[in-house]
Amino acid sequence: MPNKFALTLSTILFIALPSFAQTESTVSITTGGYFRWSEEWFTNPNFGRGTNESQGYFLQRYLAHVEVKDTETNIRGYLQAKYSEIANKFGNLNSTDRDDGDIHQAFFENKYLRAGRQEIPVGSTLLVGVREGPNSRLSFDAIKGFLPGSKNSEIFLGHPVEITPSFVDNRPADTLLGYVYFNSVLKADPSSADFYLMYYDDFTSLLYTLGTRWVYKTEFISIDTDFLLQSGRYEDELNVWAYGLASRVKMPVLNSFDATLLLSYFSGDKDPNDSEYNTFNALFPRGQYYGWSGEIGHPNVIALVPAITWHISDALSWTNNFAFYWRENTHDGVYRGSGSLLRTATNEERFTATQVNSSAEWKLNKLFSIYYEYSYTAAGAFIKESTNSDDSQYFALRTALRY
């Protein structure tokens, strides 16, 4: 059955608000869209397990929106429709691969509250982002309140939207996410600190994540660091105690180059037979955190990623990096960018993989951009000593229109 809430809200936005706009001079109507076409090629995405044959597939994503805003009262209505399709991919499709048309966002907003279906990028998007990599982005049916003093400080409660392929049938999942985010609580230029607390309940895990984000930025260096502590219950019987650290340091080198160092440290389970669960849960992970291919994710990982970006012109940049991955705890396995388990702990080796990655983006004008990425991920000692240990390769060529 179609989602009655989304259909009702979209009807109001398409009919009632435009009619209102015709009679009020302070009301404006704008439209826009984001269309993306992507050709991807993958070989051995699971390092030799499952569907690992070389294959290329074509992804299409279409997002179109209408926004009605009263500049005098700051009341805003927003509706965004979506359609996504995939061709030539064999094996099981992911739930995010295609959607025959649905409501991606539909909400009302004023300076105090936003209610309805919405995207919710939070802070550095380490735990909750928009899921830009897959074909279908992430949204929530939710209520968000903006705390006094800053619109970036907010309180939120909502359900993630489950993607189903048929027409206008996406609906909220049972999983519940809530958070309070305090933006720039401690601020002393050139640094600032945010604090946040997240509540997550998917009926198998009940998690509380306390985090702080520290940002230091000058013309010579930029540092963005999240530190997180996680507690709660896993499968109703294990006490959760996990932690994570993610830091990105960026600085200019010469005139046209930037150097970046990404460091991550996320806990894994110390003992599968005790009453404590230590694997960090990335909640709604940004799967392409270490690259669009997403072979390696946050749980039980130590990652070191040095990179260099050449700004060839204002419109064209080229980035190359090396990524090195280790297991934080040898009693836990290796996880994908999606957070699902890739390999169980079958041996004592710690080193997981080495990845070479090259990407470039060319913004032809205000409307069009072209992006490519190639990565080669070589299996490390841990994967080599488990069964099926082929190296992985990934290539993507994307073009996007945004208006």
N, C-alpha and C positions, 0 to 999 in steps of 0.2 A: 504494500500500500504506500502511496506517496506520503511524504512527510507533511502532515496538515499544518504544522507550525510554519514551515518554510514557505508553503504555498500561500498561506494567509498573509504572511509578512510581505512576500513578493508582490501580491496583489495590491496591498496598501501602497507600496513604494512605486509601483508602475502607474497606478491610477490616482490615488488620493493626493500624494505629494506633488506630482507634476501639475495637477489642477490647482493646488494651493499656490504653487510657484507662479502661476500665471497672474495671480491677483496681488502678490506681495513683491514689491520691488527689491526687498532685501534678500530674496531667495534666489539662488542660482542652481542650475542643473548642469552637470558635467558628465561626460561619458569617456570611457577609455577601455583599453584592452591590452592583453599580453599574450601573444601567440608564440609558441616555441616548437621548432621542428628539430629532431635529434636523431642522428644515425649513430648507433652504438655497436661495437664489436667486442666480444668477450671470449676468451678461451680459458678453461679451467678456473672458473670463478670460485670454486670450493677447493682449489688445490688438488684436484683429481678425484673428488667424490661427487656423486649425484650427476646432474646434467652438466657435463664438462666439455662437450664437444664445442669446437669453434663455431660461433654463430654470430650473425649480424641481424639487427632488428631496427625498425624505424618507429620512433615515438612521436606522437603529436599531442600538443596541449593547447587548448584555447580557453582563455579567460576574458570575459567582457563584463563591464560594470557600468552602472548609472549611480550618480551621487546627487542628492538634493540637500542643500545646506542653506540655513538662514544665518546670515552673518551678524544679525543683530542679537539673536537669542542663542547662537552657537548650537542650535539643534541641527542634527545631521542624520540623514537616512542613506543607507548604502546597500546596494544589491549587486551581487556578482554571480554570474552564471558560469558554468564550466562544461567542457567536453574534452575527453582524452581518449586516444586510441593507440594501439600498438599493432604492428604487422611483422610477420616473418619470425616471430619468436616461438621456439618449440619448447616442450616441457611445460610444467605447470606455470601459469601466469601468477604474478603477485597481485594482491588485492588492489594495489595502487597503479597497476599497469593501464587499466582502461575504465572509463565511465561514460555511458551513452548520453550523458546530460544530466545536470543536477544544479542545485543551489549551493554554491561554495560559501558565500557570505550573504547575510541579510540581517541588518541590525539598525537600531536607533541609538543615537548618542547625544548627550549634552555634556556640559563641563563636569558633571558629577558621576554619570553612569552611562554604560553601554550595555544593551541587552539584545541578544539574538545570536545568530550564527556568525562566527568571527575567527580570524586568525589571531594568534597571540604570541608573537615573538617576545621572549622574556630575556632581558639583559643581554648577555653575550650569546644567547640561544644555545647554550651548552646542554640544557635539559629540555627545553621546549622552544622549538622554532617553527618554521613554516614548511619544512620537508621539501626543500627546493629540488633536490636531486631526482626523486621519483617522478612519475608522470602526473600523479595527483597530489596536490599539496594538502597540508593538514589544517583542519579548522575544528572549532568547538561550538556546541550549543551551550551558551554560558551567559553569565552576568558578570560584568567587570565594573568596579567602582574606582574612581580616581581620588586619591587621598589629597587633602588640602596641601598646597605649597608647590606641588609638582605633578604634572600629568603623567610622568613616568613612574611615580609612586602609586601603587594600585593594589587592590584586593580583588580576588577572582575566584569563581566557583563554576565548574562546568563539566560537560562530558565530551570526549573526543567523538568526532563524526566517523562512523564506519563507512567505508567505500564499498558499494555494491554496483555491478556493472550496468544494471538496467536504468531506465529513464526515471528520474526524480524519485529515487527510492532510498537514498542515503538517510541514515537515522543515527541518533546518538547511541553510543555504546553504554554499557553498564558501568564502565570504569569512570571513576570520579577523580577530578583533579582540582585542588584548591591551593591558592598561594597568597602570600602577602609579600610585596616587593617594595622596599624603601630605597629610593634613588638618591644618591649623593648625600647620605646621612652625615658622613664626615667629608668635608671638602676644604682643601687648602691648596689652591693652585700651586703647582700643576697636577695635583693628585686628587682623587676622590674615591670614596668607598660606598658600595651598595651592600645592603643586607636583605636576605630573603629566606622565607620558610615555606616549603611546599608539602602538601598533603596529597597522597596518592593511594587509591584503593581500587584494586581490580579483582577482588574476591579471592585471590590467591596470595597477594601481598598487600600489606598495609604499611606504608612507608612515610617517614617524616625526613625531609632533607633540609638541613640548615646550611645556608651558603653565604659567602661574602665574595664580592667582586671588587678588586682594587685596580684602578686605572691611573697610570702616570703617563703624562704626555707633554713633550716639549718638541721643539723643531729638530732636536738631535736624536731623540729616542722615544719610543712608545711601548708601554708595558701594560698588558691586560691579563689579569690573573684571577681565576676562580678557585676557591677552596671550599670543599663540601664535606659535611658529615651526614651520615644516613643511619637511621635506626627504625625499629618497628618490628613487624612479624612477617615471616615468609612461610607460605603453605600452612598457616595457622599453628605451627609448632616450633619454628626456629626463630630465635632472637636475631634480629639484623643489627650488625655493627659494621659499617663500611665507610670508606672515605675516598676522596678524589682531589686531584690538583691538576689544573690545566693552565698553562701560561704561554702567552705569545709575546715575544720581544721583537721589535722592528726598529731598524735604524737606517738612515740613508748612507750610501757608500758611493763616493764620487758624485758626479752630477746627475746621472740618469739611472742609478742602481739603488735598490733597497735590499738589505739583508734581513732575513727573518729567522728566528729560532723558535720552534714550537716544542714544548716539553709537557708531557702528560704522565700522571702517575695515579692509577685507579686500582683499588684493592680487589683481590680475588679471595676465594674461600680458602681458609687455612686448613680445615679438616672436614671432609664431607660426612664424617661419622659423629661429629659432636653436635651440640644443641645450638650452635651459633652459625649464622650465615653471613659471610663477609664479602660476597660478590657485589660490587657496586652496580646499581640499577640506573641506567641513563634515562629512564622514563620514556620520553619521546625523542630519541636521539637524532641528532643531525648526522645522518649516515655518511655524508661526504666530508666529515670533519678532517680526515687526513687525505682526502682526495675523492673524486667523484665515484671511483670504482667501489669503495666501501668494503674492501675485504676484511679489514681489521677495525674493531670498534673499541669502545671505552672499557667495558668490564675486564678486570684482571690484565691490565696492560701497563707497560712502561714504554713510552714512545719518545723518540728524539728525532726531530725533523728540521734540519737546517735547509734554508732556501735562499735563492737569489732571484730578484725580479728586475728585469731591464725595461725601463719605460722608454721605448723606442720613440714614441711621440705621445702627445696628449691623448690620442685615440687608440694606441697600440701598446700593449704590454706583454712580456714573455717571462714566465716563471719556471724555474727548474729546481727540484729538490731531491734530497735523499731522505728516506724514512727508515728508521731502525726500530724494530718492535721486540719486546721481551715480555714474558709472562711475569706479572708481579709476584704470583705465588705458584709454585710448581705443583700444588695439589689441586689446582683449578685448570680449566681448559682455556681455549681461545674462542673469542666471540666476534661475530660479524659487526659491520657498521650498524646494522639494524638492531643489535643487541641479542640476537639469537645465537645459540651455541654452534660453533663451527667444528671444534675438535674437543673431545674429552681428554682428561689428564691421563694419558697412557704411558708416559715416560717422565724422567726427571729433568729433561733438557729445558732450559729457560728461553733461549733465543728462538723467536718465532719466524721472522721474515725480514727481508730487506726490500725496499721499494724504491724504484727510480721513477720520477714523475716529471713530465714536461707539459705545460699548458700555456695557451696564449689567448688573449681576447682583443678583438678589433672592433671598436665602435665606429661604424661607418658614418653615422650621423645620429641625430637625436632619436630616430626611429629604429634603425637596424643595428644589430651587432652579430658578430660571428665569433665562435669559441671552439677551440679544440683542446683535447687532452689525450695524452698517451701515458700509460704506466706499465711497468714491468715489475712484478712482485716475485722475488725468488724465495722459495721455501727455506726456512731456517732449520736448525738442528731438531727442534721439537717436531715440526711437521714432517721432516724427512724420516724420522724414526717411527712415525705413525704410518699406517697403510695409505697408499696412493698419495704421492707427494710431488705432483707436477707443479711447475711454476705457472703463474697466472699472468695474462696480458689483457689490457683494456684500452680501447680507443673510442673516442666520442668526437663527433663533429656536430655542432649546434648552430642554428641561426635563430634569432629572435626578433620579433617586431613588438615594440612597446609604444603605445600612443596615449 
